[in-house]
Each structure stands twice: as structure tokens, then as C-alpha cells.
């Protein structure tokens, strides 16, 4: 996608009621969001409704929307909460035996992992921009210190110092949650 259509600009345009920006976001994220919903609810129709609801909500709140993480994380988190809402509604409407049907698959361990990952994302988002970038390049893109240094035109020692500060900060941020988060944090 052309640089002019990056997510930040698209959100800015969306806030100004730009329907083309909304369509571009819709086209860009529809399949990713649908796949995320389908991992928990095995009904394409219900999942399509969920994704439609997320986008409808995005359009309704477009003038007030504030996204503190990246847009994809924001949208996937929205899908997750809509999925929870649908599952909760289904639990109210179904007998206990129906909950184990093939339509819904609720895996508490998977949900717990995703909750922990969301907590980690929020903690990472609190890092200063440069530290956040270096941390994400290291942990999410799997780049080595020298590769990050080359990409950002800084010394390898600066990369290591930044990662050390990031890990220290993140360890403090998530200390009250779970040892699993610490494991996720130090994966590399």
C-alpha cells in the first residue's frame, strides 16, 4: 500500500469522515479479523457479523477514536471482545450441553495466553518510541543486535542498552501478572 495510505493517515482521514479511507481499512484488515474470529467461533456467518460490527463501531466512533497501539492490534482486540460477547450471549441462550457443540470452541488456555499478550502489548506501548521500535525489531521481527544497528544507523551497543532498559521497564510493568508474561518477554 502506498505510503500515503498508511494506517495513521487512514485513521486521520477516517476522523474527517473519509469513506474511501474507511473502505481501504476495511479491505486491508477484513480477512485478518475474520481469521481471528474463526479461530474461536467456527461459523463464518457469525464471524462475518462480528467483523462487520467492529467496523460499524469504528465508523460510528470515528470522530472520537484514539488508538494507542497499532491499528491492527486495536482491531484484533476489538474482535476478541466481540467474540467474548457472542460466546457469553450464547452461554446465556444455550443449555450447558450445547456449549460443547462444534459451533463454538472456547479454549481457556488460549484465551489466557491472548489476555497476557494484550497486557504485554500495553506495557510495550508505554516504552519511549525508540526503545519500543528496537524492542519490536528484536522480539517481533527476530532481528539480531547488529541487524537492528544497521537498520537504525546506531551502534550495536546502543541497541543492547536499549533492549536492557526495555526489558527492565517491562519486567516492572508486568510483574504482577504472570510468569508466563516474563517468559514471553524474554523469548528470542
SULRACOR-V489058 format. One record per pair of residues at least 24 apart in sequence whose C-alpha atoms are under 6 Angstrom apart, sorted by sequence separation. I is the first residue (numbers start at 1). J is the second residue. If there is no record, write none. Layout:
i->(I/I)
j->(J/J)
This chain:
i->(135/131/15/15/139/42/42/41/40)
j->(163/162/62/63/188/103/104/104/105)
